[in-house]
Amino acid sequence: MAMNLRLTDSESEALRAKAEQEGRSMQEVARTAIAQYVSERPQRLLHAIHRVRTEDAELLERLSK
C-alpha cells in the first residue's frame, strides 16, 4: 500500500540525518521505526497500566468506593 507521510521540516531533517548516518534510505529508516513502534506498543501499554496501578493505588482504591 502506498502512503504519503507529511513531516515538518525538522522531522524531515532528523530522518534524513539518521538515514545518512546509518547508510540507509529515509523510507527504510521510517519503516523500521514504525515496525518497532507497532511491535512494542502492547508491552508499553502493559507497563503504563502497571505503573498507574502501582503509583495511584491509594487513589484508585478511594475512587472504587
N, CA, C and O atoms as a GROMACS GRO file, in nm:
protein
  260
    1MET      N    1   0.084  -0.118   0.000
    1MET     CA    2   0.000   0.000   0.000
    1MET      C    3   0.088   0.123   0.000
    1MET      O    4   0.179   0.136   0.083
    2ALA      N    5   0.064   0.212  -0.090
    2ALA     CA    6   0.137   0.339  -0.096
    2ALA      C    7   0.077   0.437   0.003
    2ALA      O    8  -0.043   0.435   0.030
    3MET      N    9   0.163   0.525   0.056
    3MET     CA   10   0.117   0.620   0.156
    3MET      C   11   0.204   0.745   0.149
    3MET      O   12   0.326   0.736   0.130
    4ASN      N   13   0.142   0.860   0.164
    4ASN     CA   14   0.217   0.984   0.176
    4ASN      C   15   0.228   1.019   0.324
    4ASN      O   16   0.131   1.009   0.398
    5LEU      N   17   0.345   1.059   0.364
    5LEU     CA   18   0.368   1.096   0.504
    5LEU      C   19   0.417   1.240   0.506
    5LEU      O   20   0.521   1.271   0.449
    6ARG      N   21   0.342   1.327   0.571
    6ARG     CA   22   0.379   1.467   0.577
    6ARG      C   23   0.456   1.493   0.706
    6ARG      O   24   0.405   1.471   0.816
    7LEU      N   25   0.578   1.539   0.691
    7LEU     CA   26   0.665   1.568   0.804
    7LEU      C   27   0.693   1.717   0.810
    7LEU      O   28   0.691   1.786   0.709
    8THR      N   29   0.720   1.765   0.931
    8THR     CA   30   0.766   1.902   0.944
    8THR      C   31   0.909   1.909   0.890
    8THR      O   32   0.973   1.806   0.870
    9ASP      N   33   0.957   2.029   0.869
    9ASP     CA   34   1.094   2.044   0.821
    9ASP      C   35   1.194   1.981   0.917
    9ASP      O   36   1.289   1.916   0.875
   10SER      N   37   1.171   2.000   1.048
   10SER     CA   38   1.266   1.945   1.145
   10SER      C   39   1.258   1.792   1.150
   10SER      O   40   1.360   1.726   1.167
   11GLU      N   41   1.138   1.736   1.136
   11GLU     CA   42   1.124   1.590   1.133
   11GLU      C   43   1.191   1.532   1.010
   11GLU      O   44   1.260   1.431   1.017
   12SER      N   45   1.171   1.598   0.898
   12SER     CA   46   1.233   1.553   0.773
   12SER      C   47   1.385   1.558   0.782
   12SER      O   48   1.453   1.466   0.738
   13GLU      N   49   1.437   1.665   0.838
   13GLU     CA   50   1.582   1.678   0.852
   13GLU      C   51   1.639   1.573   0.947
   13GLU      O   52   1.745   1.516   0.921
   14ALA      N   53   1.568   1.546   1.058
   14ALA     CA   54   1.613   1.444   1.152
   14ALA      C   55   1.613   1.307   1.087
   14ALA      O   56   1.706   1.228   1.106
   15LEU      N   57   1.510   1.278   1.009
   15LEU     CA   58   1.502   1.150   0.938
   15LEU      C   59   1.614   1.139   0.834
   15LEU      O   60   1.677   1.035   0.821
   16ARG      N   61   1.636   1.246   0.763
   16ARG     CA   62   1.742   1.247   0.662
   16ARG      C   63   1.879   1.224   0.727
   16ARG      O   64   1.960   1.147   0.676
   17ALA      N   65   1.903   1.292   0.839
   17ALA     CA   66   2.031   1.278   0.908
   17ALA      C   67   2.051   1.136   0.959
   17ALA      O   68   2.160   1.080   0.948
   18LYS      N   69   1.946   1.078   1.015
   18LYS     CA   70   1.955   0.941   1.067
   18LYS      C   71   1.981   0.841   0.954
   18LYS      O   72   2.064   0.752   0.968
   19ALA      N   73   1.911   0.858   0.844
   19ALA     CA   74   1.930   0.770   0.729
   19ALA      C   75   2.072   0.781   0.676
   19ALA      O   76   2.136   0.681   0.645
   20GLU      N   77   2.121   0.903   0.666
   20GLU     CA   78   2.258   0.923   0.617
   20GLU      C   79   2.359   0.862   0.712
   20GLU      O   80   2.456   0.799   0.669
   21GLN      N   81   2.337   0.881   0.841
   21GLN     CA   82   2.427   0.827   0.944
   21GLN      C   83   2.434   0.674   0.936
   21GLN      O   84   2.540   0.616   0.955
   22GLU      N   85   2.321   0.611   0.907
   22GLU     CA   86   2.314   0.465   0.904
   22GLU      C   87   2.337   0.408   0.764
   22GLU      O   88   2.342   0.286   0.747
   23GLY      N   89   2.351   0.493   0.665
   23GLY     CA   90   2.372   0.446   0.529
   23GLY      C   91   2.250   0.375   0.472
   23GLY      O   92   2.263   0.281   0.394
   24ARG      N   93   2.132   0.422   0.511
   24ARG     CA   94   2.007   0.362   0.463
   24ARG      C   95   1.920   0.472   0.404
   24ARG      O   96   1.950   0.591   0.418
   25SER      N   97   1.814   0.432   0.338
   25SER     CA   98   1.720   0.530   0.282
   25SER      C   99   1.629   0.583   0.392
   25SER      O  100   1.609   0.519   0.495
   26MET      N  101   1.574   0.701   0.368
   26MET     CA  102   1.478   0.758   0.463
   26MET      C  103   1.358   0.666   0.478
   26MET      O  104   1.305   0.650   0.588
   27GLN      N  105   1.314   0.607   0.368
   27GLN     CA  106   1.200   0.516   0.372
   27GLN      C  107   1.230   0.395   0.460
   27GLN      O  108   1.146   0.354   0.540
   28GLU      N  109   1.347   0.340   0.446
   28GLU     CA  110   1.384   0.222   0.524
   28GLU      C  111   1.389   0.256   0.673
   28GLU      O  112   1.342   0.178   0.756
   29VAL      N  113   1.446   0.371   0.707
   29VAL     CA  114   1.453   0.412   0.848
   29VAL      C  115   1.312   0.434   0.903
   29VAL      O  116   1.282   0.390   1.014
   30ALA      N  117   1.225   0.501   0.828
   30ALA     CA  118   1.088   0.526   0.872
   30ALA      C  119   1.010   0.396   0.889
   30ALA      O  120   0.939   0.379   0.988
   31ARG      N  121   1.023   0.304   0.794
   31ARG     CA  122   0.952   0.176   0.804
   31ARG      C  123   0.999   0.095   0.924
   31ARG      O  124   0.919   0.031   0.991
   32THR      N  125   1.129   0.097   0.950
   32THR     CA  126   1.183   0.026   1.066
   32THR      C  127   1.129   0.086   1.196
   32THR      O  128   1.093   0.014   1.288
   33ALA      N  129   1.123   0.219   1.201
   33ALA     CA  130   1.071   0.286   1.321
   33ALA      C  131   0.925   0.253   1.345
   33ALA      O  132   0.883   0.230   1.458
   34ILE      N  133   0.847   0.249   1.239
   34ILE     CA  134   0.705   0.216   1.250
   34ILE      C  135   0.688   0.071   1.297
   34ILE      O  136   0.607   0.044   1.385
   35ALA      N  137   0.763  -0.020   1.239
   35ALA     CA  138   0.754  -0.161   1.279
   35ALA      C  139   0.791  -0.178   1.426
   35ALA      O  140   0.727  -0.254   1.498
   36GLN      N  141   0.895  -0.109   1.470
   36GLN     CA  142   0.937  -0.117   1.609
   36GLN      C  143   0.829  -0.060   1.701
   36GLN      O  144   0.798  -0.120   1.804
   37TYR      N  145   0.772   0.053   1.665
   37TYR     CA  146   0.666   0.115   1.745
   37TYR      C  147   0.546   0.023   1.759
   37TYR      O  148   0.493   0.004   1.868
   38VAL      N  149   0.503  -0.034   1.649
   38VAL     CA  150   0.386  -0.121   1.649
   38VAL      C  151   0.410  -0.247   1.731
   38VAL      O  152   0.322  -0.291   1.805
   39SER      N  153   0.528  -0.306   1.719
   39SER     CA  154   0.554  -0.431   1.789
   39SER      C  155   0.576  -0.410   1.938
   39SER      O  156   0.549  -0.501   2.017
   40GLU      N  157   0.621  -0.293   1.980
   40GLU     CA  158   0.647  -0.267   2.122
   40GLU      C  159   0.527  -0.203   2.192
   40GLU      O  160   0.526  -0.194   2.315
   41ARG      N  161   0.427  -0.159   2.118
   41ARG     CA  162   0.316  -0.088   2.178
   41ARG      C  163   0.244  -0.169   2.286
   41ARG      O  164   0.218  -0.115   2.394
   42PRO      N  165   0.210  -0.296   2.263
   42PRO     CA  166   0.141  -0.371   2.369
   42PRO      C  167   0.222  -0.377   2.499
   42PRO      O  168   0.165  -0.367   2.607
   43GLN      N  169   0.352  -0.393   2.489
   43GLN     CA  170   0.436  -0.400   2.608
   43GLN      C  171   0.439  -0.265   2.680
   43GLN      O  172   0.434  -0.261   2.803
   44ARG      N  173   0.447  -0.156   2.605
   44ARG     CA  174   0.447  -0.022   2.666
   44ARG      C  175   0.315   0.004   2.734
   44ARG      O  176   0.311   0.065   2.841
   45LEU      N  177   0.205  -0.040   2.674
   45LEU     CA  178   0.073  -0.021   2.733
   45LEU      C  179   0.062  -0.098   2.864
   45LEU      O  180   0.014  -0.042   2.963
   46LEU      N  181   0.105  -0.222   2.868
   46LEU     CA  182   0.100  -0.300   2.992
   46LEU      C  183   0.186  -0.236   3.100
   46LEU      O  184   0.148  -0.234   3.217
   47HIS      N  185   0.302  -0.185   3.062
   47HIS     CA  186   0.390  -0.118   3.157
   47HIS      C  187   0.322   0.007   3.214
   47HIS      O  188   0.330   0.033   3.334
   48ALA      N  189   0.256   0.083   3.129
   48ALA     CA  190   0.187   0.205   3.173
   48ALA      C  191   0.073   0.170   3.268
   48ALA      O  192   0.055   0.238   3.369
   49ILE      N  193  -0.003   0.067   3.238
   49ILE     CA  194  -0.113   0.024   3.325
   49ILE      C  195  -0.058  -0.018   3.461
   49ILE      O  196  -0.113   0.020   3.565
   50HIS      N  197   0.048  -0.095   3.461
   50HIS     CA  198   0.110  -0.138   3.586
   50HIS      C  199   0.158  -0.018   3.667
   50HIS      O  200   0.140  -0.013   3.789
   51ARG      N  201   0.219   0.078   3.600
   51ARG     CA  202   0.269   0.196   3.670
   51ARG      C  203   0.155   0.275   3.735
   51ARG      O  204   0.168   0.320   3.849
   52VAL      N  205   0.044   0.292   3.664
   52VAL     CA  206  -0.071   0.363   3.719
   52VAL      C  207  -0.128   0.286   3.838
   52VAL      O  208  -0.158   0.345   3.942
   53ARG      N  209  -0.141   0.156   3.823
   53ARG     CA  210  -0.193   0.074   3.934
   53ARG      C  211  -0.105   0.085   4.057
   53ARG      O  212  -0.155   0.091   4.169
   54THR      N  213   0.024   0.088   4.037
   54THR     CA  214   0.119   0.095   4.149
   54THR      C  215   0.125   0.234   4.210
   54THR      O  216   0.110   0.250   4.331
   55GLU      N  217   0.147   0.335   4.126
   55GLU     CA  218   0.166   0.470   4.176
   55GLU      C  219   0.037   0.533   4.228
   55GLU      O  220   0.041   0.617   4.319
   56ASP      N  221  -0.076   0.494   4.173
   56ASP     CA  222  -0.204   0.554   4.212
   56ASP      C  223  -0.296   0.455   4.283
   56ASP      O  224  -0.418   0.471   4.279
   57ALA      N  225  -0.238   0.355   4.346
   57ALA     CA  226  -0.319   0.252   4.411
   57ALA      C  227  -0.414   0.311   4.514
   57ALA      O  228  -0.531   0.273   4.519
   58GLU      N  229  -0.366   0.402   4.596
   58GLU     CA  230  -0.450   0.462   4.701
   58GLU      C  231  -0.565   0.540   4.639
   58GLU      O  232  -0.680   0.526   4.683
   59LEU      N  233  -0.536   0.620   4.539
   59LEU     CA  234  -0.642   0.696   4.472
   59LEU      C  235  -0.742   0.604   4.405
   59LEU      O  236  -0.863   0.626   4.416
   60LEU      N  237  -0.698   0.502   4.337
   60LEU     CA  238  -0.787   0.408   4.272
   60LEU      C  239  -0.876   0.336   4.374
   60LEU      O  240  -0.994   0.312   4.347
   61GLU      N  241  -0.820   0.304   4.487
   61GLU     CA  242  -0.899   0.241   4.594
   61GLU      C  243  -1.009   0.333   4.642
   61GLU      O  244  -1.123   0.291   4.659
   62ARG      N  245  -0.975   0.461   4.665
   62ARG     CA  246  -1.075   0.558   4.712
   62ARG      C  247  -1.183   0.579   4.606
   62ARG      O  248  -1.300   0.591   4.640
   63LEU      N  249  -1.146   0.584   4.480
   63LEU     CA  250  -1.242   0.605   4.373
   63LEU      C  251  -1.334   0.485   4.355
   63LEU      O  252  -1.447   0.501   4.308
   64SER      N  253  -1.289   0.368   4.390
   64SER     CA  254  -1.373   0.248   4.371
   64SER      C  255  -1.485   0.238   4.474
   64SER      O  256  -1.576   0.157   4.459
   65LYS      N  257  -1.478   0.320   4.578
   65LYS     CA  258  -1.581   0.313   4.684
   65LYS      C  259  -1.694   0.409   4.661
   65LYS      O  260  -1.788   0.414   4.741
   0.00000   0.00000   0.00000
